[in-house]
Amino acid sequence: MSFNNFRHRLGAIAASLSGLWRDSRGNVAITFAFASVPIIISVGAAVDYSLANRTKAVLDSDADAAVLSVTNLAAMSLTAKNAQTSAVNFFNAEALSLKRGSVTTVSAKVTDSGNGRTAVVTYTATVPTSLMGIAGINNINIGGSSTAASAVPTYIDFYLLLDNTPSMGVGATPADITTMVNNTPDQCAFACHQLDVAPNDYYGLAKKLGVTTRIDVVRSATQQLMDTAAATQTVSGQFRAAIYTFGATASNAGLTKIQSLTTSLSGAKTAAGNIDLMTVPYQNYASDTDTNFDDVLPDMNAQIATPGDGSTASKPQKILFFVSDGVADAANISCTQPTTAGQDPKTGTNYTRCQEPLTVSSCKTDRGITIAVLYTTYLALPTNSWYMSWIDPFNKGPYGPSPNSQIAKNMESCASPGYYFEVSPTDGISQAMTALFQKVVQAARLTK
C-alpha cells in the first residue's frame, strides 16, 4: 500500500472511532479500548514508516552507486546498451544485502550524446509492515531514481610533423642568436649541423657555447606534449601519437618516422628524445636545398588513414600537428623567386634553388584531417647577407613586418580554421603546443 492510500484509510478509521468516542452510552473501559486503537495504529505507522524510509535510503544509495558504475572512466568504453545491463546488474547485486523489503522493479537508461553520457536508474520496492497490519496495511510501497552524467571520451590520433631542417638550428632566443653571431666569422645565427670539421661545424660550436637552438626547444616541447596528452586522456588508449621529421641527414632527406602511431605516450616521449637537427655532409651541400614541403607534406598525408568521428577507438579523429618556420628551400623546376642554379650531388641533375614561403596547396588534404600549425617565426637576421637578399623581402612585405609577413600568412592558410599559432623566440613553444593541443581536444568533445 502506498503512503497516500494509507493516509486515507487511517483517516476513515479515525472518523469512525471519533463517533464512538462521542457516544456517551458506552462504558469507560469500552471507550478507552476503542480510543487506544488509533493510538496504536499511529505509533505503528511511525515505526513502519521509519523502517520503510531506512530501506529507501539504502536503495537510493544503491541506485547512486549503480549510475556511477557506468559513468566512471573505466566504464566509458561500454556501449550504452551494455552499460544499461551493467547498471541493473550492479543495483541488483547491491540490493541482495537488503535487510528489510524486496525490490519489485529496476530499470536503467543510458544515453550517449555529443556532450557526454547520462545514466538513470529507477526502482520500486515493497517493505512489510508490523503494527500497521492491524489496519490491514501489510506493505508499504517505495521507489526512487538516481541520475549521473560524465563526458564521453573522444578518440584522437595525433601526427606530429616537426621541421628539423638546418634553419631550425637558429638560436632559440635573442641572447642565443647574439652568442652565435658574436662567435662565428661570418656572423651566422644558425648552428648548422655540418659533419665536416671545425670551423664549419657551427652545431658543435653551439653546444660548446651552451647555446639553445630552436630544434632543442621543439624536442623538449614534444616530450612535454606527450606528458600533457597522457594526463588529459580520460580512458586508456584515448590518444595515440606518431612523430615524423624531415630526415636525419640532408643526403637522405624526406619524411622520416621517429615514432609510429602508438598508444604508449611514454614511449613516444622517449622516442621524441631522438629528434635532432638534420645533418649536412659539408657546407653548401646540394645548395642547402633541404626543406622540401612539396614532397614531405603529401607524403605525410599518405601516412594518415581516413579520419573517423572519434566515437570509438576504431574510429579516431585525425590531427596533424605541423611545426615549422615556414620557408621552403628546395630544388624546384618552378619557383616564384629562384635564387641560384645548382646540381644534385647524387644524380648530377641541374636544378634551380628555390627559397620562398610554403606553398599552401601542398598541405591541403580535403579528407577531414584537422591541421594544427605552429609557426616558429622566421627571425630577421640583418647581419646575414643571404637572408637580407632572399628571405627578408617576403618576411616583411607586402603584408608589413612579421607577424603579418607572407611566410606567416601562408602558414596560417595551411592550418584548419582556428588552429594556427605563431611563437617568437620570446614566447614559449611548449606552452603554445600545449594550448594548441587543448584547443583541439576541447573542440573534438564539442563536435563529436
C-alpha positions in Angstrom: 0.0 0.0 0.0 1.3 3.5 -0.8 1.6 6.3 1.7 -1.4 8.2 0.2 -3.7 5.1 0.4 -2.6 4.5 4.0 -3.4 8.1 5.0 -6.9 7.8 3.5 -7.6 4.5 5.3 -6.3 5.9 8.6 -8.5 8.9 8.3 -11.6 6.7 7.8 -10.7 4.6 10.9 -10.2 7.7 12.9 -13.5 9.2 11.8 -15.4 6.0 12.9 -13.7 5.9 16.2 -14.4 9.5 16.8 -18.1 8.8 16.6 -17.8 6.1 19.2 -15.8 8.4 21.5 -18.7 11.0 21.4 -21.3 8.3 22.2 -21.8 8.6 26.0 -23.8 5.4 26.3 -20.7 3.2 26.3 -18.8 2.5 29.4 -15.4 3.9 30.1 -13.4 0.6 29.5 -15.0 0.1 26.1 -14.5 3.7 25.2 -10.8 3.5 26.2 -10.3 0.3 24.3 -11.7 1.8 21.2 -9.8 5.0 21.7 -6.5 3.1 22.0 -6.8 1.6 18.6 -5.9 4.8 16.6 -3.1 5.5 19.1 -1.6 2.0 18.5 -2.1 2.4 14.7 -0.4 5.9 14.7 2.5 4.6 16.7 2.8 1.6 14.4 2.6 3.8 11.4 5.5 5.9 12.7 7.6 2.8 13.3 6.8 1.2 10.0 7.3 4.4 8.0 10.7 4.9 9.7 11.7 1.3 8.7 10.5 2.0 5.2 12.5 5.2 4.9 15.6 3.4 6.1 15.1 0.8 3.3 14.6 3.6 0.8 17.8 5.3 1.9 19.7 2.1 1.3 18.2 1.5 -2.1 18.7 5.2 -3.1 22.4 4.7 -2.2 22.5 1.5 -4.3 20.9 3.4 -7.2 23.6 6.2 -6.9 26.3 3.6 -6.9 24.8 1.9 -10.0 24.7 5.0 -12.1 28.2 6.0 -11.1 29.4 2.5 -12.0 28.6 3.1 -15.7 29.7 6.7 -15.9 33.2 6.4 -14.4 36.3 6.4 -16.5 36.7 2.6 -16.7 33.1 2.1 -17.9 33.2 4.7 -20.7 34.3 2.0 -23.2 31.0 0.2 -22.7 28.2 0.8 -25.3 25.1 2.4 -23.9 23.2 -0.8 -24.2 25.8 -2.8 -22.3 26.1 0.0 -19.7 22.3 -0.3 -19.1 22.6 -4.0 -18.4 25.6 -3.4 -16.2 23.8 -0.8 -14.1 20.8 -3.1 -13.5 23.1 -6.0 -12.5 25.1 -3.7 -10.2 21.9 -2.5 -8.5 20.5 -6.0 -8.0 23.8 -7.2 -6.6 23.9 -4.4 -4.1 20.2 -5.0 -3.1 20.9 -8.6 -2.1 22.2 -7.3 1.2 18.9 -5.6 1.9 17.7 -6.5 5.5 14.1 -5.5 5.1 11.9 -5.3 2.0 12.3 -6.5 -1.6 12.9 -4.9 -5.0 9.9 -5.3 -7.4 11.3 -3.5 -10.5 14.5 -1.9 -11.5 15.5 -0.3 -14.9 18.3 1.7 -16.3 18.6 4.2 -19.2 22.0 5.2 -20.5 22.3 7.8 -23.2 25.4 8.8 -25.0 25.5 12.2 -26.9 27.9 14.7 -28.2 28.1 16.3 -24.7 28.7 13.0 -22.8 26.9 10.1 -21.1 23.8 10.3 -18.9 22.7 7.3 -16.8 19.4 7.0 -14.9 18.4 4.0 -12.6 14.8 3.7 -11.4 13.5 1.2 -8.9 10.4 0.2 -6.9 10.2 -1.9 -3.8 7.9 -3.1 -1.0 8.6 -3.1 2.7 6.5 -5.3 5.0 4.8 -3.6 8.0 4.5 -4.7 11.6 1.9 -2.8 13.7 0.1 -1.3 10.6 -1.2 -4.8 9.9 -3.9 -4.1 12.5 -5.4 -1.7 10.0 -5.0 -4.2 7.1 -1.9 -2.5 5.7 0.7 -5.2 5.2 3.2 -3.5 2.9 4.5 0.0 2.1 5.4 0.7 -1.5 8.6 2.8 -2.0 10.5 3.9 -5.1 13.2 6.2 -6.3 15.7 7.1 -9.1 19.3 8.4 -9.4 21.0 10.2 -12.3 24.7 10.7 -13.1 26.4 12.2 -16.1 30.0 12.4 -17.4 31.9 13.2 -20.5 32.3 10.6 -23.2 36.0 10.3 -24.4 36.8 11.4 -27.9 39.4 9.2 -29.5 42.1 11.1 -31.4 45.3 10.2 -33.3 47.9 12.9 -33.3 50.6 13.0 -36.0 53.4 15.4 -35.3 55.4 16.7 -38.3 58.4 18.6 -37.0 60.7 20.7 -39.2 64.2 19.8 -38.3 66.0 21.2 -41.3 69.1 23.4 -40.9 67.1 26.7 -40.4 65.7 25.2 -37.2 69.2 25.4 -35.9 68.8 29.1 -35.3 69.3 30.3 -31.7 66.2 29.8 -29.6 66.3 33.2 -28.0 67.7 36.7 -29.0 70.5 36.0 -26.5 71.4 32.7 -28.2 71.4 34.4 -31.6 73.7 37.1 -30.3 76.1 34.5 -28.9 76.3 32.7 -32.3 76.7 35.9 -34.2 79.5 37.1 -31.9 81.4 33.8 -32.1 81.3 33.0 -35.9 83.5 34.6 -38.5 80.5 35.2 -40.9 78.2 36.3 -38.0 75.9 33.3 -38.6 73.0 32.8 -36.2 72.5 29.2 -37.4 74.1 26.2 -35.7 74.2 24.2 -38.9 74.9 20.6 -38.1 77.8 20.0 -40.6 79.7 16.8 -40.4 83.0 18.2 -41.7 85.5 19.5 -39.2 85.7 22.9 -37.5 85.3 25.8 -38.2 82.3 24.7 -40.3 80.5 22.7 -37.6 78.5 25.5 -36.0 76.3 22.9 -34.3 79.3 21.7 -32.3 80.2 25.3 -31.6 76.7 26.0 -30.3 77.0 23.0 -27.9 80.3 24.3 -26.6 78.9 27.8 -26.1 75.8 26.4 -24.3 73.5 27.9 -27.0 70.0 26.5 -27.1 68.7 26.1 -30.6 65.1 26.1 -31.8 65.2 22.4 -32.5 66.3 21.8 -28.9 63.1 23.6 -27.8 60.9 21.7 -30.2 62.3 18.4 -28.9 61.6 19.4 -25.3 58.1 20.7 -26.2 57.2 17.5 -28.0 58.2 15.4 -24.9 56.2 17.7 -22.6 53.2 17.4 -25.0 53.3 13.6 -24.6 53.0 14.1 -20.8 50.1 16.5 -21.3 48.3 14.1 -23.5 48.8 11.2 -21.0 47.4 13.4 -18.2 44.5 14.6 -20.3 43.1 11.3 -21.6 40.1 10.0 -19.7 40.5 6.4 -20.7 43.5 4.3 -21.6 44.3 4.4 -25.3 42.1 7.5 -26.0 45.0 9.3 -27.6 47.6 7.9 -30.0 50.7 9.7 -31.2 53.1 9.4 -34.2 56.2 11.6 -34.7 57.9 12.5 -38.0 60.7 14.8 -39.2 62.1 15.9 -42.5 65.0 13.5 -42.2 68.1 12.8 -40.2 70.6 13.7 -43.0 70.5 16.1 -45.9 71.8 13.3 -48.1 68.7 11.2 -47.4 66.1 14.0 -46.8 62.5 13.2 -46.8 59.7 12.2 -44.5 61.2 10.2 -41.6 59.4 8.3 -38.9 60.6 8.9 -35.4 57.7 7.1 -33.7 55.0 5.0 -35.4 51.4 5.6 -34.2 51.2 4.3 -30.6 49.0 4.4 -27.5 52.2 4.4 -25.4 52.6 8.1 -24.9 55.5 7.4 -22.6 57.2 5.5 -25.4 56.5 8.4 -27.8 58.1 10.8 -25.3 61.2 8.6 -25.2 61.4 8.5 -29.0 61.0 12.3 -29.2 64.3 12.5 -27.4 65.9 11.4 -30.7 64.7 14.5 -32.5 67.7 16.5 -33.7 68.8 18.9 -36.3 69.3 17.5 -39.8 73.0 16.9 -40.6 74.7 18.0 -43.8 77.9 16.5 -45.2 79.6 19.8 -45.7 78.9 23.5 -46.2 76.5 24.3 -49.1 75.8 20.6 -49.8 73.2 20.4 -52.6 73.0 24.2 -52.3 71.3 23.8 -49.0 68.1 22.6 -50.6 66.9 20.6 -47.5 63.4 21.8 -46.9 61.0 20.4 -49.5 57.5 21.0 -48.2 56.0 20.0 -51.6 57.4 16.4 -51.1 57.1 16.0 -47.3 53.6 17.2 -46.8 51.9 15.0 -49.4 54.0 12.0 -48.0 52.7 12.9 -44.6 49.1 12.9 -45.9 49.6 9.4 -47.2 50.6 8.2 -43.8 47.3 9.3 -42.2 44.3 6.9 -42.5 40.8 8.2 -43.2 39.5 10.0 -40.1 36.6 8.8 -38.0 34.2 10.7 -35.8 36.2 9.8 -32.6 33.3 7.9 -31.0 35.3 4.7 -30.6 39.0 3.6 -30.6 38.4 2.1 -34.0 37.1 5.5 -35.4 39.6 8.1 -34.2 39.7 11.6 -35.3 43.0 12.6 -37.1 45.0 15.6 -36.2 48.2 16.8 -37.9 50.5 19.0 -35.8 52.8 20.8 -38.1 55.7 22.8 -36.6 58.0 24.8 -38.9 59.5 28.2 -39.6 57.6 28.1 -42.9 60.3 28.8 -45.5 60.9 26.2 -48.3 64.4 25.7 -49.6 64.3 23.1 -52.3 65.3 22.3 -55.9 62.2 23.1 -57.9 61.6 23.3 -61.6 59.1 26.1 -61.0 59.7 28.9 -58.4 58.3 32.4 -57.9 61.7 33.5 -56.6 64.6 31.4 -57.9 67.9 32.1 -56.3 70.8 30.1 -57.7 71.4 27.2 -60.0 72.8 24.0 -58.7 73.5 20.4 -59.4 72.3 17.4 -57.4 75.5 15.8 -55.9 74.0 12.3 -56.2 72.4 12.4 -59.6 74.2 15.3 -61.3 70.8 16.8 -62.3 70.8 20.5 -62.7 68.2 22.5 -60.8 67.2 25.9 -59.6 67.3 26.6 -55.9 64.0 28.0 -54.6 63.6 29.8 -51.2 60.1 31.0 -50.6 57.1 30.7 -48.2 55.4 27.3 -48.0 53.0 26.6 -50.9 49.6 26.4 -49.3 48.2 23.9 -51.7 50.8 21.3 -50.6 49.2 21.0 -47.1 45.5 20.7 -48.1 44.1 17.2 -47.9 40.3 17.6 -48.1 39.9 14.3 -46.2 38.6 15.7 -42.9 42.1 15.8 -41.3 42.5 18.7 -38.9 45.7 20.6 -39.4 47.1 22.4 -36.4 50.0 24.7 -37.4 52.6 26.1 -35.0 54.6 28.7 -36.9 58.0 29.3 -35.2 58.6 32.8 -36.5 61.4 33.1 -39.1 63.6 35.6 -37.4 65.1 38.7 -39.1 68.8 38.3 -39.4 70.1 41.6 -40.6 73.8 40.5 -40.2 73.3 37.7 -42.7 73.6 39.0 -46.3 71.9 35.9 -47.8 69.0 36.4 -45.5 68.7 40.0 -46.4 68.8 39.3 -50.2 66.5 36.3 -50.4 64.4 35.9 -47.3 63.8 39.4 -45.9 61.7 40.5 -48.9 58.9 38.1 -48.1 59.4 38.2 -44.4 58.3 41.8 -44.3 56.3 42.9 -47.4 53.8 43.1 -48.9 51.9 42.5 -45.7 54.2 44.6 -43.5 56.5 43.2 -40.8 56.0 39.9 -39.1 53.7 38.5 -37.8 51.9 39.7 -40.9 54.6 38.5 -43.3 54.0 36.4 -46.4 55.5 33.4 -44.5 53.1 33.8 -41.6 50.1 34.3 -44.0 50.9 31.1 -45.9 51.4 29.1 -42.7 48.1 30.3 -41.3 46.4 29.4 -44.6 47.8 25.9 -44.2 46.0 25.4 -40.9 42.4 24.4 -40.3 40.4 27.5 -39.2 41.2 28.3 -35.6 44.2 26.0 -35.3 47.1 28.4 -36.0 49.6 29.7 -33.5 52.7 31.8 -34.1 55.5 31.8 -31.5 58.6 34.0 -31.5 61.8 33.3 -29.5 60.4 35.3 -26.6 57.3 33.1 -26.5 57.1 29.5 -25.1 56.9 26.9 -27.8 56.0 24.3 -25.2 53.2 26.4 -23.9 51.9 27.1 -27.4 51.9 23.4 -28.3 50.0 22.6 -25.1 47.5 25.3 -25.8 47.0 24.1 -29.4 46.6 20.5 -28.1 44.0 21.5 -25.5 42.1 23.6 -28.1 41.9 20.5 -30.4 40.7 18.2 -27.6 38.1 20.7 -26.4 36.7 21.2 -29.9 36.7 17.5 -30.5 34.5 17.0 -27.5 32.1 19.7 -28.5 31.6 18.5 -32.1 31.6 14.7 -31.6 
